[in-house]
Amino acid sequence: MSWIQRVLYGPARPSVGSWKPLRFDSGAFHLKGTAELARALLVLRLCAWPPLVSHGLALQAWSQRLLGSRLSGALLRASIYGQFVAGETTEEVKGCVQQLQALGLRPLLAVPTEEEPDSIAKTGEAWYEGNLNTMLHCVDLSRALMDNPNPAGKSLMQLKVTALTSARLCKELTSWIQRPGASSELNPKRLAEAMDSGKDLQVSCLNAAQSQHLQASLNRLHRVAQRARAQHVRLLVDAEYTFINPALSLLVAALALRWNSPREGGPWVWNTYQAYLKDTHERLERDAEAAHKAGLAFGVKLVRGAYLEKERAVSTLQGTKDQTQPDYEATNMSYSHCLELMLRHVSNHGPSCHLMVASHNEESVHQATKRVISNANVTYSNHSSPCQPPAGDLTGSTP
């Protein structure tokens, strides 16, 4: 899958005469062959078929048993995998990126590996260390794919925290963070210091094994951010499930303290905010103000959200209050309010505040582009994906 983005506001503001509004027509299709367009239509129809959505993994396992792994894999590559990934080799990825650049677009590569909170798969430090090596390679590839890499940090990469730390640990941390009078041991400054020093971090709410894993996870996150900063690649940390997001936000805040100084051209670490959650506007406003008061640059990727059914199922199962917006219209309204909030922050705080408008929605994009002349740090991310993802487990992703 491939996040594709168009820079709406560059370092220099465009003149009124030179500005051309975005067009949503078939201009991109001339790069695609008839077979690719037919496949895209087929995949669109398949992804809208409820049985496939609900039982995709079971159908894939059945296909492998019936057809064998080689034939089943070939079928997958020719259809869904081929539509959503940027390539299986570096050369294939570069070819995809060249197509995007011909349209004035640039990629946001992602490592899709993550750990489901309720997964029974066995993982260990070796698994997370392997993911770390993949992410470091993805950072280097993100830099190398740009035609003219430069220190401005125009290369971007998406990061999944649960590829580097246990989802179970994130659930444990979240449960402690949300308790009244939560321990001050779990604060961004202390975690940032542990990242820098590499010394063992002792947290009373965690046992020895959990504390050791937390320290190892902090070291992995620090190494990715360090490599990204050295390569001038900005890290966009992806949101995940609500019941682990508080822990993810804590880890992102720790990274931000270390890497988002405006003096270093920050923000180098961005967080993702999901407009389909009821409290997103409040959290976004609070976090933006906190970053400003702390003298930190602030980077935001604003999305509608991708875990709606799972979130509602979990709240029903646990008997907790549903945190999602009641319907699509309410989500759109939330997105619009959050977008206006961030556009004001971008306007008021200039280079220290960056925003990615990550949306399929044409109205949301037009809402942002109306401010193009008065702002300088907004990026539009169009989630359509005309190509395929990087080697094996490197992808640029499209929810």
DRENTI-13176 format. One record per residue (C-alpha): residue number from 1; x, y, z; chain; residue in one letter. Coordinates in steps of 0.1 Angstrom, whole numbers, padded with zeros to 4 digits. Example, Ala and Ser with C-alpha at 12.3 -4.5 7.8 and 13.67 -1.06 7.14 Angstrom:
1 / 0123 / -0045 / 0078 / A / A
2 / 0137 / -0011 / 0071 / A / S
# end
This chain:
1 / 0000 / 0000 / 0000 / A / M
2 / 0012 / 0035 / -0006 / A / S
3 / 0006 / 0067 / 0012 / A / W
4 / 0008 / 0093 / -0015 / A / I
5 / 0011 / 0130 / -0007 / A / Q
6 / 0012 / 0163 / -0024 / A / R
7 / 0030 / 0192 / -0008 / A / V
8 / 0005 / 0220 / -0007 / A / L
9 / 0026 / 0246 / 0011 / A / Y
10 / 0063 / 0248 / 0004 / A / G
11 / 0089 / 0268 / 0022 / A / P
12 / 0082 / 0298 / 0001 / A / A
13 / 0046 / 0308 / -0003 / A / R
14 / 0033 / 0308 / -0039 / A / P
15 / 0021 / 0339 / -0055 / A / S
16 / -0016 / 0342 / -0063 / A / V
17 / -0009 / 0341 / -0100 / A / G
18 / 0012 / 0309 / -0098 / A / S
19 / -0012 / 0289 / -0075 / A / W
20 / -0033 / 0263 / -0093 / A / K
21 / -0060 / 0245 / -0073 / A / P
22 / -0060 / 0207 / -0069 / A / L
23 / -0081 / 0189 / -0095 / A / R
24 / -0099 / 0157 / -0089 / A / F
25 / -0102 / 0143 / -0124 / A / D
26 / -0086 / 0115 / -0144 / A / S
27 / -0052 / 0133 / -0149 / A / G
28 / -0033 / 0105 / -0131 / A / A
29 / -0048 / 0077 / -0151 / A / F
30 / -0027 / 0083 / -0182 / A / H
31 / 0002 / 0066 / -0164 / A / L
32 / -0018 / 0034 / -0158 / A / K
33 / -0023 / 0007 / -0183 / A / G
34 / -0057 / -0009 / -0191 / A / T
35 / -0049 / -0040 / -0171 / A / A
36 / -0039 / -0020 / -0140 / A / E
37 / -0071 / 0001 / -0142 / A / L
38 / -0092 / -0031 / -0146 / A / A
39 / -0074 / -0046 / -0116 / A / R
40 / -0080 / -0015 / -0095 / A / A
41 / -0118 / -0017 / -0103 / A / L
42 / -0118 / -0054 / -0094 / A / L
43 / -0100 / -0048 / -0061 / A / V
44 / -0124 / -0020 / -0053 / A / L
45 / -0154 / -0043 / -0058 / A / R
46 / -0138 / -0071 / -0038 / A / L
47 / -0129 / -0048 / -0009 / A / C
48 / -0166 / -0037 / -0007 / A / A
49 / -0178 / -0074 / -0005 / A / W
50 / -0186 / -0081 / 0032 / A / P
51 / -0177 / -0118 / 0032 / A / P
52 / -0142 / -0111 / 0019 / A / L
53 / -0138 / -0083 / 0045 / A / V
54 / -0150 / -0104 / 0074 / A / S
55 / -0132 / -0137 / 0064 / A / H
56 / -0102 / -0125 / 0044 / A / G
57 / -0076 / -0143 / 0065 / A / L
58 / -0096 / -0175 / 0066 / A / A
59 / -0100 / -0174 / 0028 / A / L
60 / -0063 / -0168 / 0023 / A / Q
61 / -0055 / -0198 / 0045 / A / A
62 / -0080 / -0219 / 0025 / A / W
63 / -0065 / -0207 / -0007 / A / S
64 / -0030 / -0218 / 0004 / A / Q
65 / -0042 / -0253 / 0014 / A / R
66 / -0061 / -0257 / -0019 / A / L
67 / -0037 / -0241 / -0044 / A / L
68 / -0004 / -0243 / -0026 / A / G
69 / 0016 / -0214 / -0013 / A / S
70 / 0033 / -0206 / -0047 / A / R
71 / 0001 / -0205 / -0068 / A / L
72 / -0019 / -0188 / -0040 / A / S
73 / 0009 / -0162 / -0036 / A / G
74 / 0009 / -0155 / -0074 / A / A
75 / -0028 / -0150 / -0073 / A / L
76 / -0026 / -0126 / -0044 / A / L
77 / 0002 / -0106 / -0061 / A / R
78 / -0018 / -0103 / -0093 / A / A
79 / -0048 / -0089 / -0074 / A / S
80 / -0050 / -0073 / -0039 / A / I
81 / -0013 / -0073 / -0030 / A / Y
82 / -0003 / -0060 / -0065 / A / G
83 / -0028 / -0031 / -0061 / A / Q
84 / -0017 / -0020 / -0027 / A / F
85 / 0020 / -0024 / -0025 / A / V
86 / 0048 / -0003 / -0040 / A / A
87 / 0070 / -0033 / -0050 / A / G
88 / 0089 / -0063 / -0037 / A / E
89 / 0124 / -0050 / -0045 / A / T
90 / 0141 / -0016 / -0042 / A / T
91 / 0140 / -0012 / -0080 / A / E
92 / 0103 / -0018 / -0081 / A / E
93 / 0097 / 0007 / -0054 / A / V
94 / 0119 / 0033 / -0072 / A / K
95 / 0099 / 0027 / -0104 / A / G
96 / 0066 / 0034 / -0085 / A / C
97 / 0081 / 0065 / -0069 / A / V
98 / 0092 / 0078 / -0102 / A / Q
99 / 0056 / 0075 / -0115 / A / Q
100 / 0044 / 0095 / -0085 / A / L
101 / 0070 / 0122 / -0089 / A / Q
102 / 0059 / 0126 / -0125 / A / A
103 / 0026 / 0137 / -0110 / A / L
104 / 0041 / 0160 / -0084 / A / G
105 / 0036 / 0134 / -0057 / A / L
106 / 0060 / 0118 / -0032 / A / R
107 / 0057 / 0086 / -0011 / A / P
108 / 0053 / 0080 / 0025 / A / L
109 / 0068 / 0045 / 0031 / A / L
110 / 0056 / 0024 / 0060 / A / A
111 / 0066 / -0008 / 0077 / A / V
112 / 0032 / -0026 / 0081 / A / P
113 / 0044 / -0050 / 0108 / A / T
114 / 0025 / -0046 / 0140 / A / E
115 / 0013 / -0067 / 0169 / A / E
116 / -0024 / -0071 / 0175 / A / E
117 / -0033 / -0065 / 0212 / A / P
118 / -0051 / -0098 / 0214 / A / D
119 / -0027 / -0118 / 0192 / A / S
120 / -0017 / -0153 / 0205 / A / I
121 / 0014 / -0153 / 0182 / A / A
122 / 0047 / -0157 / 0201 / A / K
123 / 0070 / -0127 / 0198 / A / T
124 / 0102 / -0119 / 0216 / A / G
125 / 0130 / -0094 / 0216 / A / E
126 / 0145 / -0111 / 0185 / A / A
127 / 0112 / -0104 / 0166 / A / W
128 / 0112 / -0067 / 0176 / A / Y
129 / 0149 / -0064 / 0168 / A / E
130 / 0142 / -0078 / 0134 / A / G
131 / 0115 / -0052 / 0129 / A / N
132 / 0140 / -0025 / 0140 / A / L
133 / 0164 / -0035 / 0113 / A / N
134 / 0136 / -0034 / 0087 / A / T
135 / 0126 / 0001 / 0099 / A / M
136 / 0162 / 0014 / 0097 / A / L
137 / 0164 / 0001 / 0062 / A / H
138 / 0130 / 0018 / 0054 / A / C
139 / 0145 / 0051 / 0067 / A / V
140 / 0174 / 0048 / 0044 / A / D
141 / 0151 / 0039 / 0015 / A / L
142 / 0128 / 0068 / 0022 / A / S
143 / 0158 / 0091 / 0019 / A / R
144 / 0172 / 0074 / -0012 / A / A
145 / 0139 / 0076 / -0031 / A / L
146 / 0138 / 0113 / -0032 / A / M
147 / 0151 / 0129 / -0064 / A / D
148 / 0169 / 0157 / -0045 / A / N
149 / 0172 / 0147 / -0009 / A / P
150 / 0178 / 0178 / 0013 / A / N
151 / 0181 / 0188 / 0049 / A / P
152 / 0146 / 0203 / 0049 / A / A
153 / 0132 / 0169 / 0059 / A / G
154 / 0109 / 0164 / 0029 / A / K
155 / 0112 / 0126 / 0031 / A / S
156 / 0086 / 0110 / 0052 / A / L
157 / 0081 / 0075 / 0068 / A / M
158 / 0053 / 0060 / 0088 / A / Q
159 / 0060 / 0040 / 0120 / A / L
160 / 0040 / 0015 / 0139 / A / K
161 / 0050 / 0015 / 0176 / A / V
162 / 0037 / -0021 / 0182 / A / T
163 / 0063 / -0033 / 0157 / A / A
164 / 0090 / -0023 / 0182 / A / L
165 / 0073 / -0029 / 0216 / A / T
166 / 0048 / -0054 / 0229 / A / S
167 / 0011 / -0045 / 0225 / A / A
168 / 0006 / -0063 / 0259 / A / R
169 / 0030 / -0038 / 0275 / A / L
170 / 0012 / -0009 / 0259 / A / C
171 / -0021 / -0022 / 0274 / A / K
172 / -0005 / -0025 / 0308 / A / E
173 / 0010 / 0011 / 0305 / A / L
174 / -0024 / 0024 / 0294 / A / T
175 / -0042 / 0009 / 0323 / A / S
176 / -0018 / 0026 / 0347 / A / W
177 / -0018 / 0060 / 0329 / A / I
178 / -0056 / 0061 / 0330 / A / Q
179 / -0059 / 0054 / 0367 / A / R
180 / -0066 / 0083 / 0391 / A / P
181 / -0034 / 0096 / 0406 / A / G
182 / -0013 / 0078 / 0380 / A / A
183 / 0023 / 0073 / 0389 / A / S
184 / 0046 / 0102 / 0380 / A / S
185 / 0072 / 0075 / 0370 / A / E
186 / 0054 / 0073 / 0337 / A / L
187 / 0061 / 0107 / 0322 / A / N
188 / 0076 / 0118 / 0289 / A / P
189 / 0107 / 0135 / 0305 / A / K
190 / 0117 / 0104 / 0324 / A / R
191 / 0113 / 0081 / 0293 / A / L
192 / 0132 / 0106 / 0272 / A / A
193 / 0161 / 0106 / 0296 / A / E
194 / 0161 / 0067 / 0296 / A / A
195 / 0162 / 0068 / 0258 / A / M
196 / 0192 / 0091 / 0259 / A / D
197 / 0211 / 0074 / 0286 / A / S
198 / 0203 / 0038 / 0278 / A / G
199 / 0203 / 0030 / 0315 / A / K
200 / 0178 / 0005 / 0329 / A / D
201 / 0145 / 0021 / 0337 / A / L
202 / 0127 / 0009 / 0369 / A / Q
203 / 0090 / 0014 / 0370 / A / V
204 / 0072 / 0002 / 0401 / A / S
205 / 0040 / -0007 / 0382 / A / C
206 / 0059 / -0031 / 0360 / A / L
207 / 0077 / -0063 / 0369 / A / N
208 / 0114 / -0069 / 0361 / A / A
209 / 0107 / -0085 / 0327 / A / A
210 / 0083 / -0057 / 0317 / A / Q
211 / 0107 / -0030 / 0328 / A / S
212 / 0135 / -0046 / 0308 / A / Q
213 / 0113 / -0049 / 0277 / A / H
214 / 0102 / -0012 / 0281 / A / L
215 / 0139 / -0001 / 0282 / A / Q
216 / 0147 / -0022 / 0251 / A / A
217 / 0117 / -0007 / 0233 / A / S
218 / 0128 / 0028 / 0242 / A / L
219 / 0162 / 0020 / 0228 / A / N
220 / 0147 / 0008 / 0195 / A / R
221 / 0124 / 0038 / 0191 / A / L
222 / 0154 / 0061 / 0199 / A / H
223 / 0176 / 0044 / 0172 / A / R
224 / 0149 / 0048 / 0146 / A / V
225 / 0144 / 0085 / 0154 / A / A
226 / 0182 / 0090 / 0155 / A / Q
227 / 0186 / 0074 / 0121 / A / R
228 / 0156 / 0093 / 0107 / A / A
229 / 0170 / 0126 / 0120 / A / R
230 / 0205 / 0119 / 0105 / A / A
231 / 0188 / 0110 / 0071 / A / Q
232 / 0165 / 0140 / 0072 / A / H
233 / 0134 / 0118 / 0073 / A / V
234 / 0104 / 0128 / 0093 / A / R
235 / 0087 / 0100 / 0113 / A / L
236 / 0049 / 0099 / 0114 / A / L
237 / 0038 / 0076 / 0142 / A / V
238 / 0006 / 0058 / 0133 / A / D
239 / -0024 / 0056 / 0156 / A / A
240 / -0036 / 0022 / 0166 / A / E
241 / -0064 / 0009 / 0189 / A / Y
242 / -0079 / 0032 / 0215 / A / T
243 / -0071 / 0009 / 0244 / A / F
244 / -0034 / 0012 / 0237 / A / I
245 / -0032 / 0048 / 0222 / A / N
246 / -0025 / 0065 / 0256 / A / P
247 / 0007 / 0044 / 0259 / A / A
248 / 0016 / 0052 / 0223 / A / L
249 / 0011 / 0089 / 0229 / A / S
250 / 0033 / 0087 / 0260 / A / L
251 / 0061 / 0071 / 0239 / A / L
252 / 0056 / 0097 / 0211 / A / V
253 / 0058 / 0125 / 0237 / A / A
254 / 0091 / 0111 / 0249 / A / A
255 / 0104 / 0110 / 0214 / A / L
256 / 0091 / 0145 / 0208 / A / A
257 / 0110 / 0159 / 0238 / A / L
258 / 0142 / 0145 / 0224 / A / R
259 / 0138 / 0152 / 0187 / A / W
260 / 0113 / 0180 / 0181 / A / N
261 / 0133 / 0211 / 0190 / A / S
262 / 0127 / 0239 / 0164 / A / P
263 / 0164 / 0246 / 0165 / A / R
264 / 0170 / 0212 / 0149 / A / E
265 / 0144 / 0218 / 0121 / A / G
266 / 0117 / 0198 / 0139 / A / G
267 / 0092 / 0183 / 0142 / A / P
268 / 0110 / 0150 / 0133 / A / W
269 / 0084 / 0129 / 0152 / A / V
270 / 0047 / 0134 / 0144 / A / W
271 / 0017 / 0118 / 0161 / A / N
272 / -0016 / 0107 / 0144 / A / T
273 / -0050 / 0119 / 0155 / A / Y
274 / -0082 / 0100 / 0146 / A / Q
275 / -0112 / 0122 / 0140 / A / A
276 / -0137 / 0094 / 0145 / A / Y
277 / -0130 / 0095 / 0183 / A / L
278 / -0152 / 0118 / 0203 / A / K
279 / -0124 / 0134 / 0223 / A / D
280 / -0099 / 0140 / 0194 / A / T
281 / -0105 / 0178 / 0191 / A / H
282 / -0099 / 0182 / 0229 / A / E
283 / -0068 / 0161 / 0229 / A / R
284 / -0054 / 0178 / 0198 / A / L
285 / -0059 / 0213 / 0212 / A / E
286 / -0043 / 0202 / 0246 / A / R
287 / -0013 / 0186 / 0229 / A / D
288 / -0007 / 0215 / 0205 / A / A
289 / -0008 / 0241 / 0234 / A / E
290 / 0015 / 0219 / 0255 / A / A
291 / 0040 / 0216 / 0227 / A / A
292 / 0040 / 0254 / 0222 / A / H
293 / 0045 / 0261 / 0259 / A / K
294 / 0073 / 0235 / 0261 / A / A
295 / 0090 / 0252 / 0231 / A / G
296 / 0087 / 0221 / 0209 / A / L
297 / 0078 / 0218 / 0173 / A / A
298 / 0045 / 0200 / 0167 / A / F
299 / 0037 / 0176 / 0139 / A / G
300 / 0003 / 0161 / 0132 / A / V
301 / -0012 / 0136 / 0108 / A / K
302 / -0049 / 0140 / 0108 / A / L
303 / -0070 / 0110 / 0098 / A / V
304 / -0106 / 0099 / 0101 / A / R
305 / -0097 / 0065 / 0116 / A / G
306 / -0094 / 0029 / 0105 / A / A
307 / -0105 / 0007 / 0135 / A / Y
308 / -0142 / 0016 / 0138 / A / L
309 / -0157 / -0019 / 0139 / A / E
310 / -0131 / -0032 / 0162 / A / K
311 / -0134 / -0003 / 0186 / A / E
312 / -0172 / -0007 / 0188 / A / R
313 / -0169 / -0045 / 0193 / A / A
314 / -0145 / -0041 / 0221 / A / V
315 / -0166 / -0014 / 0239 / A / S
316 / -0196 / -0037 / 0236 / A / T
317 / -0177 / -0068 / 0249 / A / L
318 / -0163 / -0049 / 0278 / A / Q
319 / -0194 / -0029 / 0286 / A / G
320 / -0176 / 0004 / 0283 / A / T
321 / -0187 / 0037 / 0268 / A / K
322 / -0183 / 0038 / 0230 / A / D
323 / -0156 / 0064 / 0222 / A / Q
324 / -0164 / 0066 / 0185 / A / T
325 / -0185 / 0092 / 0167 / A / Q
326 / -0221 / 0080 / 0161 / A / P
327 / -0220 / 0081 / 0123 / A / D
328 / -0200 / 0092 / 0092 / A / Y
329 / -0215 / 0127 / 0092 / A / E
330 / -0204 / 0133 / 0128 / A / A
331 / -0169 / 0120 / 0119 / A / T
332 / -0167 / 0145 / 0090 / A / N
333 / -0177 / 0173 / 0113 / A / M
334 / -0151 / 0163 / 0138 / A / S
335 / -0124 / 0161 / 0111 / A / Y
336 / -0134 / 0196 / 0098 / A / S
337 / -0132 / 0211 / 0133 / A / H
338 / -0098 / 0194 / 0140 / A / C
339 / -0085 / 0206 / 0106 / A / L
340 / -0096 / 0242 / 0113 / A / E
341 / -0079 / 0240 / 0147 / A / L
342 / -0046 / 0228 / 0132 / A / M
343 / -0047 / 0253 / 0103 / A / L
344 / -0049 / 0281 / 0129 / A / R
345 / -0019 / 0266 / 0148 / A / H
346 / 0000 / 0264 / 0115 / A / V
347 / -0008 / 0300 / 0107 / A / S
348 / 0001 / 0312 / 0142 / A / N
349 / 0032 / 0292 / 0148 / A / H
350 / 0047 / 0289 / 0114 / A / G
351 / 0076 / 0265 / 0108 / A / P
352 / 0073 / 0249 / 0143 / A / S
353 / 0039 / 0235 / 0134 / A / C
354 / 0034 / 0210 / 0106 / A / H
355 / 0002 / 0193 / 0095 / A / L
356 / -0006 / 0164 / 0071 / A / M
357 / -0042 / 0164 / 0058 / A / V
358 / -0046 / 0126 / 0054 / A / A
359 / -0080 / 0121 / 0038 / A / S
360 / -0098 / 0105 / 0009 / A / H
361 / -0124 / 0132 / 0013 / A / N
362 / -0124 / 0159 / -0015 / A / E
363 / -0142 / 0184 / 0007 / A / E
364 / -0116 / 0181 / 0034 / A / S
365 / -0088 / 0187 / 0009 / A / V
366 / -0105 / 0218 / -0005 / A / H
367 / -0110 / 0231 / 0030 / A / Q
368 / -0072 / 0229 / 0035 / A / A
369 / -0063 / 0243 / 0000 / A / T
370 / -0083 / 0274 / 0006 / A / K
371 / -0056 / 0284 / 0031 / A / R
372 / -0027 / 0276 / 0007 / A / V
373 / -0015 / 0312 / 0003 / A / I
374 / -0015 / 0321 / 0040 / A / S
375 / 0002 / 0289 / 0054 / A / N
376 / 0035 / 0272 / 0047 / A / A
377 / 0036 / 0238 / 0065 / A / N
378 / 0006 / 0218 / 0054 / A / V
379 / 0009 / 0185 / 0035 / A / T
380 / -0020 / 0167 / 0018 / A / Y
381 / -0020 / 0129 / 0019 / A / S
382 / -0043 / 0113 / -0007 / A / N
383 / -0048 / 0077 / 0002 / A / H
384 / -0054 / 0065 / -0033 / A / S
385 / -0026 / 0040 / -0043 / A / S
386 / -0016 / 0037 / -0079 / A / P
387 / 0013 / 0014 / -0073 / A / C
388 / 0026 / -0014 / -0050 / A / Q
389 / 0048 / -0016 / -0015 / A / P
390 / 0084 / -0022 / -0008 / A / P
391 / 0104 / -0054 / -0003 / A / A
392 / 0084 / -0079 / 0016 / A / G
393 / 0075 / -0060 / 0047 / A / D
394 / 0082 / -0025 / 0037 / A / L
395 / 0051 / -0006 / 0024 / A / T
396 / 0038 / 0028 / 0019 / A / G
397 / 0003 / 0023 / 0032 / A / S
398 / -0033 / 0031 / 0023 / A / T
399 / -0060 / 0024 / 0048 / A / P
# end
